[in-house]
Amino acid sequence: MAKSVHDDVLDGAHNIVKNNCTRQVVCSAEPTTYTEANATYALADVTMSSTDFTNANGDTSGRKCTVAAKSAVLIDTSGTATHVALLDVTNSKLLRVTTCTSQALTANGSNTVSIPAWKFEIADPT
């Protein structure tokens, strides 16, 4: 018997992030909690809104959510960037974490970092 899921169901999961993410944070290690992403490992952060997320067909199947690129994000703390986290600041939730290209960031009051667009996907059932 075939398996299927409506796009609205997959988008529903993406919309949890889209409708609740208020901050994107560049981190020096993989955060496993809100506090680690928001404070312990935070190097730079930028405010997010629902307009920074776009749902569309997945690259292979299912659905994907693309996170908009952010440029000129002020570096608050020096360290080596290894991860990016999406946070729901209102409810103190760590929503999603991904890896990024490892790079040294230096805080001096004016240095910035750019976060490229990235995506996450949910595949159709097989």
C-alpha positions in Angstrom: 0.0 0.0 0.0 1.3 3.5 -0.9 2.2 6.1 1.7 1.5 9.8 1.4 1.3 13.0 3.4 -0.3 16.3 2.4 2.1 19.3 2.0 0.1 21.1 4.7 1.2 18.5 7.2 4.9 18.9 6.4 4.6 22.7 6.2 3.0 22.6 9.7 6.3 21.4 11.2 8.2 24.1 9.2 5.6 26.7 10.4 6.5 26.0 14.0 9.9 27.4 13.2 8.7 30.1 10.8 6.1 31.5 13.2 8.1 31.3 16.4 11.7 32.0 15.6 12.8 35.4 16.7 16.6 35.0 16.8 19.3 33.3 14.7 22.6 32.8 16.6 26.1 31.9 15.4 27.6 29.5 18.0 31.0 28.3 18.9 29.8 24.7 19.6 26.7 22.6 19.1 24.1 23.9 21.5 21.7 21.3 23.0 19.7 23.8 25.1 18.3 27.3 24.7 20.7 28.7 27.2 23.7 27.2 25.4 22.6 28.8 22.1 21.5 32.1 23.6 24.5 32.7 25.9 27.1 29.9 26.5 28.1 29.4 22.8 26.7 32.6 21.3 29.1 34.6 19.1 26.7 36.7 17.0 22.9 37.0 16.8 20.3 38.6 14.6 16.6 39.2 14.9 14.3 37.0 12.8 10.7 37.3 11.7 8.3 35.0 9.8 9.2 36.8 6.5 12.8 35.3 6.8 11.4 31.8 6.1 10.0 30.4 2.9 8.3 27.0 2.5 8.5 25.3 -0.9 8.7 21.9 -2.5 11.7 19.9 -1.3 14.7 19.4 -3.5 14.1 15.6 -3.7 10.7 15.2 -2.2 8.5 16.5 0.5 8.9 20.1 1.6 11.7 22.4 2.6 12.0 25.7 4.5 14.6 28.2 3.4 16.1 30.6 6.0 17.0 34.0 4.5 20.6 35.1 4.4 21.6 37.8 6.9 24.5 40.1 6.3 26.5 42.5 8.5 25.6 40.7 11.8 27.6 42.2 14.6 30.1 39.8 16.3 29.5 40.1 20.0 32.1 37.5 21.3 35.3 36.2 19.7 35.5 32.5 18.9 35.3 29.9 16.1 31.8 29.6 14.5 30.7 26.0 14.0 26.9 26.0 14.3 23.9 28.2 13.7 20.8 28.0 15.9 17.2 29.2 15.5 15.6 30.4 18.8 12.1 31.1 20.1 13.1 33.8 22.6 9.6 34.4 23.8 9.3 30.8 25.0 13.0 30.1 25.6 13.1 27.3 23.0 16.0 26.0 20.9 14.1 25.3 17.7 16.7 24.1 15.2 20.5 23.7 14.9 22.7 23.2 11.9 26.4 23.2 11.2 28.2 26.1 9.4 31.6 26.6 7.8 34.1 26.8 10.6 35.6 30.3 10.8 37.3 32.4 13.4 35.2 35.5 14.4 36.8 38.4 16.2 34.7 40.9 18.2 36.0 44.4 18.3 32.8 46.5 18.3 32.5 46.8 14.6 33.4 43.4 13.0 30.5 41.6 11.4 29.7 38.2 9.9 27.3 37.1 7.2 25.0 34.1 7.6 24.2 32.6 4.2 20.7 31.3 3.3 20.2 27.7 4.4 17.4 25.2 4.4 15.9 22.2 6.2 13.7 19.6 4.6 11.2 16.9 5.5 10.9 14.1 2.9 7.8 12.4 1.7 7.2 9.0 3.4 8.5 6.0 1.6 
